[in-house]
Structures are given as structure tokens and as C-alpha cells.
Amino acid sequence: MYLAARLAFVLSGMAVIPQGTYSPLYATKGAERVAVRGFALDRAPVTRGEFLEFVRSNAEWRKSAVKRTAADNGYLADWRGDLAAGNASDLRTPVTGVSRNAALAYCEAKGKRLPTSNEWEYAAAASATARDAARDRNFISRLVALYRNRASGRSQAVGKSTPNVYGVRDMHELVWELTADPIHAGHTGHEHDMSCAGAAMGALDPSNYAAFMRYAVRSGLNDRTTMKTLGFRCAGSTGS
């Protein structure tokens, strides 16, 4: 009974993503599709308001207290103080300037975890009408346009975009998102030169420029890295 109640609590506000497969950016021959087990995923990125409540209860993750082994100097850089995350409008936008260490701690405090790169990419391949839109040129072109405009570090409120077929919003519209593993799982295991020509070598779909952009961002992160355009959402088990 306790486990069922706990699961129901964790799944509140989350979308259930069914098991399936997707094509990673890089893969070895014979492993062009990666299997992903069913899981739960937050319907929207974690907001500044939600992270504010976390640091209220977990003082070690406040701006002035966080250890430099846990986050770099950009941690919550646009907060005016430990508990000054902005006005009411700001609190509805995705939290950024957090490290993977901080995101892991937040998700754990909620009884959740960060999604793996495979989970994130699998859910993010869905459009509003298809579970796998990775070969839809219009879908990919739209993502590239969204990514190219991601520069100011100021974002809009979460939950305003059209949900994908799973009911998940804002996977592409607002910020880059952290995953549990530093580099896109499912690649060949070799390092790739992320310049245009080098990045295309070994890619399953060299025309999927949106995937290259995500891979380039993700491959440059470590557990301490923060960016003004980098946020996160949590995942969880569906109990299946």
C-alpha cells in the first residue's frame, strides 16, 4: 500500500511514456534502434519557483552555500540572493544556472531522478501527432529554428507550448535540459569532432541538425557545469 501511494505521488504531474525504440544520433552497425523501457517524465521543466522551494528546505543548495565541487560559478547567477528568484512571472519560467549535481539532488528530494539521455531523446522525438517524428523534415526544421533563437537566457513561462503525443511540453521550446549521463547514450563510444564535417561522421541521419546541436551541448557538460540556457525536468519509474 505504501509503495502504491508513493508511486501515485511521484507520478502526479508526470506523463507516462510507454516502452519503445528510437534511433540515436550515433550507433554501431546492428544497433540502429535503442530500446527504452516505459518511464514517467515531468510534463514541464522544473521552474524557478519550484527550485526556490527546494532551496528553502535544502540550505546546502542555496546560491551562497553551494560547494564549488557541486556547481561552477554560474550557479543561480541570475538570482539576486539565496531566496530571491525573481517576481511572480519569473517564478513560472524554467530554472536555469543549475548543475547536474543540483538537478540530481532536486529530483531525489522529490522521489524522482533525472532522465537518461536515451529516455530524454526518445520522448523528445515525439511531435504533437506522432510518437517518432525524427524523420519528419518539418519537425526537425522547427527544432533547429527554436534552438538557434536560444541565446538570451531569458525564457517564457512553462506549459505554454503544444504538448507532444505523450502530453509533455517544452522539451524543445525553452531551454536545453540536463540528463543523468554526461554524453548522449547510444553513440558509438568514440569521441566526435563537433565541427560540421567531423560531427556527421558515423551519424545515422546526417541531416538531423537538431540532434547534432543537442549532442554538442550535452557533450560539453560535466557534473558542475551551469548555463543560463540549461534547465532540467525529472523522470521516474512507472512501476511496470
JOCORBEL-V746102 format. One record per backbone hydrogen bond with DSSP energy under -1.0 kcal/mol. NH is the residue of the N-H (numbers start at 1). CO is the residue of the C=O. E is the energy in kcal/mol with one decimal. If there is no record, write none. Layout:
# JOCORBEL-V746102
nh->NH co->CO e->E
nh->NH co->CO e->E
This chain:
# JOCORBEL-V746102
nh->5 co->1 e->-2.4
nh->6 co->2 e->-2.8
nh->7 co->3 e->-2.5
nh->8 co->4 e->-2.2
nh->9 co->5 e->-2.0
nh->10 co->6 e->-2.4
nh->11 co->7 e->-2.6
nh->14 co->11 e->-2.5
nh->15 co->41 e->-3.4
nh->17 co->39 e->-3.4
nh->20 co->36 e->-2.2
nh->22 co->34 e->-1.5
nh->31 co->28 e->-2.2
nh->34 co->22 e->-3.1
nh->36 co->20 e->-3.2
nh->39 co->17 e->-2.0
nh->40 co->236 e->-3.1
nh->41 co->15 e->-2.4
nh->42 co->234 e->-2.7
nh->43 co->13 e->-1.7
nh->46 co->232 e->-2.6
nh->48 co->93 e->-2.5
nh->49 co->91 e->-2.1
nh->51 co->47 e->-2.4
nh->52 co->48 e->-2.3
nh->53 co->49 e->-1.7
nh->54 co->50 e->-1.5
nh->55 co->51 e->-2.4
nh->56 co->52 e->-1.8
nh->57 co->53 e->-1.3
nh->58 co->54 e->-1.2
nh->61 co->58 e->-2.3
nh->62 co->59 e->-1.9
nh->66 co->62 e->-2.1
nh->70 co->67 e->-1.9
nh->71 co->67 e->-1.2
nh->72 co->224 e->-2.3
nh->75 co->72 e->-1.6
nh->76 co->97 e->-2.7
nh->77 co->74 e->-1.9
nh->79 co->76 e->-2.0
nh->80 co->84 e->-1.7
nh->84 co->81 e->-1.1
nh->91 co->87 e->-2.1
nh->92 co->89 e->-1.1
nh->93 co->90 e->-2.0
nh->95 co->46 e->-2.4
nh->97 co->227 e->-2.0
nh->101 co->223 e->-2.0
nh->103 co->99 e->-2.4
nh->104 co->100 e->-2.8
nh->105 co->101 e->-1.9
nh->106 co->102 e->-2.4
nh->107 co->103 e->-2.6
nh->108 co->104 e->-2.4
nh->109 co->105 e->-2.1
nh->110 co->106 e->-1.1
nh->111 co->108 e->-1.7
nh->112 co->107 e->-3.3
nh->113 co->235 e->-2.1
nh->120 co->116 e->-2.7
nh->121 co->117 e->-2.9
nh->122 co->118 e->-2.3
nh->123 co->119 e->-2.4
nh->124 co->120 e->-2.5
nh->125 co->121 e->-1.1
nh->126 co->123 e->-1.2
nh->127 co->130 e->-2.4
nh->133 co->125 e->-3.3
nh->136 co->133 e->-2.0
nh->140 co->136 e->-2.3
nh->141 co->137 e->-2.6
nh->142 co->138 e->-1.9
nh->143 co->139 e->-1.8
nh->144 co->140 e->-2.4
nh->145 co->141 e->-2.0
nh->146 co->142 e->-2.2
nh->147 co->143 e->-2.8
nh->148 co->144 e->-2.3
nh->149 co->145 e->-1.0
nh->150 co->147 e->-1.6
nh->151 co->149 e->-1.6
nh->158 co->92 e->-2.5
nh->164 co->168 e->-2.5
nh->165 co->127 e->-2.1
nh->167 co->164 e->-2.2
nh->169 co->43 e->-3.0
nh->176 co->229 e->-2.8
nh->178 co->231 e->-2.5
nh->180 co->115 e->-2.8
nh->187 co->184 e->-1.1
nh->199 co->195 e->-2.9
nh->200 co->196 e->-1.1
nh->203 co->200 e->-1.9
nh->204 co->25 e->-2.6
nh->208 co->205 e->-2.2
nh->209 co->207 e->-2.0
nh->212 co->208 e->-1.4
nh->213 co->209 e->-2.1
nh->214 co->210 e->-2.0
nh->215 co->211 e->-2.6
nh->216 co->212 e->-2.6
nh->217 co->213 e->-2.0
nh->218 co->214 e->-2.7
nh->219 co->215 e->-2.7
nh->221 co->218 e->-1.5
nh->230 co->227 e->-1.4
nh->231 co->176 e->-3.4
nh->235 co->113 e->-4.1
nh->236 co->40 e->-2.0
